[in-house]
């Protein structure tokens, strides 16, 4: 099963009970380039007095900094290596923090009109994840290339070849996570990354969890790791169509601020509803949406509709993401990020992720992508 993950923002639901004495002191030296009212994207420029937020994922903590002469600065103590979002009025980006200095540059992409971050640091916590992300991105890019060729091909031999290559790459992606875990035992980063593995399961990763020290197990990452090991068993039962789960009513708004209720009345309108969970900052989500566009005729033929539920926490970022990606299916959100009731109910900790709900409001599948989605569509009338 194809799953592409970016670890999700958890800053709005986390209450850390970690009470250790601060051991890490970080410093972020922020600088904004190409920010001027005279630019093509003048509405995106920063001015003196603008606020930049540092929303922590693993701690109940938010730091703020004020932009002055296109610069801003954060400096604080941490109990252990931590992960946060540098958020500003034009977007945000993930940063991994330990006892290091970070030179954080925001530079506007004059084509897309968005700010892209460039971070330079000696932090092993940050750079090790960056190295792993590069490996993972290359694998997923290769997979997407074969997936695109597969969707365009009508030759039986070519289809067989592409499917075989995709399966090989899926194994390589799973192996990359396993290799990372084996090479980095007893690591905060391992505890953070491994729950996003596409083949994550209790049997597959309980040994990795057991290599963690008690200190890491007490941290947010360790607690989350343990919770997801337990949750994986219930997810497996849903995927096997055992003990189907009723999806609770979702109360949200669309990008016009119109209230939307997704409940049993809504589900009865179609045989199946695919609810895709993502966020404006999630690059893999954009790739998944491209695949969904290609599958729209097949979905429509099976009377399946798509709903995209955003786990953004700001309306402007969410709406801009929808407009940029030109998504033409129903877009909803409650702008509560992972504090959203539906995110809590489904224990969502990474995106993209999805569920398929039948006309009775029962969840019958979870995390169905690529060939798995194609196979499911073929299996239904």
C-alpha positions in Angstrom: 0.0 0.0 0.0 1.4 3.4 -1.0 1.6 5.9 1.7 3.5 9.2 1.6 3.9 11.0 4.9 5.0 14.3 6.3 4.8 14.3 10.1 1.8 16.3 11.1 1.6 19.5 13.2 0.6 18.5 16.7 1.2 21.8 18.5 -2.5 22.4 19.2 -3.3 19.3 21.1 -0.1 18.4 23.0 0.3 19.0 26.6 3.8 17.8 27.5 4.4 16.4 31.0 8.1 16.4 30.5 9.6 18.1 33.6 13.4 17.6 33.0 15.8 20.5 33.5 16.5 22.3 30.2 19.5 20.7 28.5 19.4 22.3 25.0 19.6 25.9 24.0 18.9 26.8 20.4 19.1 30.0 18.4 17.4 30.8 15.1 18.8 33.8 13.2 16.1 34.6 10.6 16.5 36.7 7.5 14.0 37.5 4.8 15.3 38.2 1.3 13.5 39.6 -1.8 10.8 41.1 0.4 9.9 44.5 -1.0 6.6 46.3 -1.9 8.1 46.9 -5.3 8.2 43.2 -6.2 5.8 41.4 -8.5 4.3 39.7 -5.3 4.3 42.9 -3.3 1.3 41.7 -1.2 3.6 39.0 0.2 6.3 41.3 1.6 7.2 41.5 5.3 7.3 44.8 7.1 8.7 45.9 10.4 6.5 44.8 13.2 5.2 41.6 11.6 5.1 38.7 14.0 6.8 35.3 13.3 5.7 32.4 15.5 7.5 29.3 16.6 4.8 26.6 17.2 6.3 23.6 19.0 5.0 20.2 18.1 6.2 18.2 21.1 5.8 20.9 23.7 2.9 23.1 24.8 4.9 26.2 23.9 4.8 29.0 21.4 7.6 31.6 21.0 7.2 34.8 19.1 9.7 37.2 17.3 9.2 40.5 15.6 10.5 41.3 12.2 12.9 44.3 12.1 14.8 45.3 9.0 13.9 41.9 7.4 15.3 40.0 10.3 14.0 38.1 13.3 15.5 35.9 16.0 14.5 33.1 18.4 16.5 31.9 21.3 15.3 29.6 24.1 15.9 26.5 26.2 14.5 23.0 25.5 14.2 19.9 27.7 15.1 17.7 24.8 15.5 17.9 20.9 12.3 19.4 19.7 10.3 20.1 16.5 8.5 23.2 15.6 6.9 25.2 12.8 8.2 28.6 11.9 4.9 30.3 11.0 4.4 33.6 9.4 1.6 35.4 7.6 2.7 33.9 4.3 3.1 30.3 5.3 5.3 28.1 7.5 8.0 25.5 7.6 9.2 22.7 9.8 12.4 22.9 11.8 14.2 20.4 14.1 15.9 22.1 17.1 18.6 21.0 19.5 21.6 22.6 21.1 22.5 24.4 17.8 22.5 27.7 15.9 20.3 27.9 12.8 20.7 30.4 10.0 17.1 30.5 8.6 16.6 32.4 5.4 13.2 33.0 3.8 13.4 33.7 0.1 10.4 34.4 -2.1 9.9 32.2 -5.2 9.1 34.8 -7.8 7.3 32.3 -9.9 5.0 30.8 -7.3 4.9 33.8 -5.0 5.6 31.7 -1.9 8.5 31.9 0.6 10.9 28.9 0.6 13.1 28.3 3.6 16.9 27.6 3.5 18.4 26.4 6.7 22.1 26.2 7.5 23.1 24.5 10.7 25.5 22.0 12.3 22.6 20.3 14.1 22.8 16.6 13.7 19.1 16.3 14.6 18.2 18.6 11.7 20.7 17.4 9.2 20.1 13.6 9.8 16.4 14.1 9.0 17.3 16.2 6.0 19.5 13.4 4.7 16.7 10.8 5.3 14.1 13.1 3.6 16.4 13.3 0.5 16.5 9.5 0.3 12.8 9.2 0.8 12.0 12.0 -1.8 14.1 10.3 -4.5 12.3 7.0 -3.9 8.9 8.6 -4.1 9.8 10.6 -7.2 10.8 7.4 -8.9 7.6 5.8 -7.8 5.5 8.7 -9.0 7.3 8.5 -12.4 6.3 4.9 -12.8 2.8 5.6 -11.5 2.4 8.3 -14.2 3.7 5.9 -16.9 1.3 3.2 -15.6 -1.7 5.5 -15.8 -0.9 6.4 -19.4 0.0 3.0 -20.6 -2.4 0.6 -22.5 0.2 -2.1 -23.2 -0.2 -5.2 -21.1 3.5 -5.9 -20.8 4.3 -2.3 -19.9 1.6 -2.3 -17.3 3.0 -5.4 -15.8 6.5 -3.9 -15.8 5.4 -0.6 -14.2 3.4 -2.4 -11.5 6.4 -4.6 -10.7 8.7 -1.6 -10.4 6.3 0.2 -8.1 6.2 -2.8 -5.8 10.0 -2.9 -5.7 10.1 0.8 -4.8 7.5 0.3 -2.1 9.7 -2.3 -0.6 12.7 0.0 -0.9 10.8 2.8 0.9 9.8 0.4 3.8 13.4 -0.8 3.9 14.7 2.8 4.1 12.7 3.2 7.4 14.0 -0.1 8.7 17.6 0.8 7.9 17.2 4.2 9.5 15.8 2.6 12.7 18.6 0.0 12.8 21.4 2.6 12.2 19.9 5.1 14.8 18.7 3.1 17.8 17.8 4.9 21.0 17.3 8.1 19.1 14.7 10.9 19.5 14.7 11.2 15.7 13.9 7.5 15.3 11.1 7.8 17.7 9.7 10.7 15.7 10.1 9.4 12.2 9.4 5.7 12.4 5.6 5.9 13.1 5.3 7.4 9.5 6.7 4.3 7.9 4.4 2.9 5.2 4.6 -0.5 6.7 4.3 0.6 10.3 2.8 -2.1 12.5 3.1 -3.4 16.0 5.0 -6.6 15.0 7.2 -4.7 12.6 8.4 -2.0 15.0 8.0 -3.1 18.6 11.6 -4.1 18.7 12.6 -0.6 17.6 10.5 0.9 20.4 12.2 -1.4 22.9 15.6 0.0 21.9 14.6 3.5 23.2 15.8 4.7 26.6 13.3 5.4 29.3 14.1 9.1 28.8 13.0 8.9 25.2 10.0 6.8 26.0 8.8 9.5 28.4 9.1 12.2 25.7 6.3 13.1 23.4 7.9 11.1 20.6 8.1 7.9 22.7 4.6 8.3 24.0 3.3 8.8 20.5 5.3 5.8 19.2 3.7 3.6 21.8 0.2 4.9 21.2 0.6 4.3 17.4 1.8 0.8 18.0 -1.4 0.1 19.8 -3.5 1.9 17.2 -2.0 0.0 14.3 -3.8 -3.2 15.4 -7.2 -1.5 15.2 -6.3 0.1 11.8 -5.4 -3.4 10.5 -8.8 -4.7 11.5 -10.5 -1.8 9.6 -8.5 -2.6 6.5 -9.6 -6.2 6.7 -13.2 -5.0 6.8 -13.6 -6.4 10.3 -15.5 -4.4 12.9 -16.3 -1.5 10.6 -16.3 1.8 12.4 -19.0 4.5 12.1 -17.5 7.9 11.2 -18.8 10.6 13.5 -20.5 13.7 12.1 -18.0 16.3 10.8 -18.8 19.9 11.2 -16.7 22.2 9.0 -16.7 25.1 6.6 -15.7 25.4 3.0 -13.4 28.1 1.5 -16.4 30.5 1.3 -17.0 30.2 5.0 -20.2 28.2 4.3 -21.0 25.6 6.9 -20.7 22.0 5.8 -22.1 19.0 7.7 -20.7 15.6 6.7 -22.9 12.9 8.2 -25.1 9.9 7.4 -27.4 12.1 5.3 -24.4 13.2 3.2 -23.0 9.7 2.8 -26.3 8.4 1.5 -25.9 10.6 -1.6 -23.2 8.3 -3.0 -22.1 4.7 -2.7 -18.7 5.7 -1.5 -17.0 8.8 -0.1 -13.2 9.2 -0.1 -12.1 11.6 2.6 -8.6 12.8 2.0 -6.8 14.5 4.9 -4.0 17.0 4.0 -2.7 20.5 4.6 -1.5 23.4 2.6 2.1 22.9 3.7 2.2 19.2 2.8 4.1 18.6 -0.4 3.3 14.8 -0.6 -0.4 15.8 -0.3 0.0 17.8 -3.5 1.4 14.7 -5.3 -1.5 12.6 -4.0 -4.0 15.2 -5.3 -2.4 15.0 -8.7 -3.0 11.2 -8.7 -6.6 11.7 -7.6 -7.2 14.0 -10.5 -6.2 11.3 -12.9 -8.6 8.8 -11.1 -11.6 11.1 -11.1 -13.3 9.4 -14.1 -12.9 6.0 -12.5 -14.1 7.3 -9.1 -17.2 8.8 -10.7 -17.9 5.6 -12.6 -18.1 3.8 -9.2 -20.2 6.6 -7.7 -17.4 7.6 -5.3 -16.9 11.3 -4.4 -13.8 13.0 -2.9 -13.8 15.3 0.1 -10.6 17.0 1.1 -10.4 17.8 4.8 -7.6 20.3 5.6 -5.7 20.1 8.8 -4.5 23.7 8.5 -5.1 26.1 11.3 -5.3 29.4 9.3 -7.9 30.2 6.8 -5.6 32.2 4.5 -3.0 29.5 4.1 -5.7 26.8 3.5 -7.5 28.8 0.9 -4.3 29.8 -0.9 -3.3 26.1 -1.0 -6.6 25.1 -2.6 -6.4 27.9 -5.2 -2.8 27.1 -6.0 -3.4 23.4 -6.4 -6.7 24.1 -8.4 -8.6 21.4 -6.5 -12.1 21.0 -7.9 -13.7 18.7 -5.3 -15.3 19.7 -2.0 -12.8 21.4 0.3 -13.6 21.6 4.0 -11.8 22.3 7.3 -12.6 23.3 10.9 -9.1 25.0 11.1 -8.3 23.2 14.3 -5.3 21.2 13.0 -4.9 18.0 15.0 -7.2 19.4 17.6 -10.0 18.7 15.2 -12.5 16.1 16.6 -12.2 14.0 13.4 -8.4 14.0 13.6 -8.5 12.9 17.2 -11.1 10.2 16.4 -8.9 8.8 13.6 -5.7 9.3 15.5 -4.2 11.2 12.6 -0.5 12.0 13.2 0.7 12.3 9.6 -0.6 13.4 6.2 -1.6 12.5 3.6 -4.0 9.9 5.0 -7.5 8.9 3.9 -10.6 6.8 4.7 -13.2 5.4 2.4 -16.8 5.6 3.8 -19.7 3.7 2.5 -23.3 5.0 2.1 -24.1 3.8 5.6 -21.4 6.0 7.1 -19.1 3.1 7.9 -15.3 3.3 7.4 -14.4 0.4 5.2 -10.9 1.3 4.2 -8.0 3.4 5.4 -4.9 4.7 3.7 -5.8 3.5 0.2 -3.5 4.9 -2.4 -2.0 4.0 -5.8 -2.6 0.4 -6.9 -4.5 -0.3 -3.7 -7.1 2.2 -4.7 -7.2 0.9 -8.3 -7.7 -2.6 -7.0 -10.5 -1.5 -4.6 -12.3 0.3 -7.5 -12.1 -2.9 -9.6 -13.5 -5.0 -6.7 -16.8 -2.9 -6.3 -19.8 -2.8 -8.5 
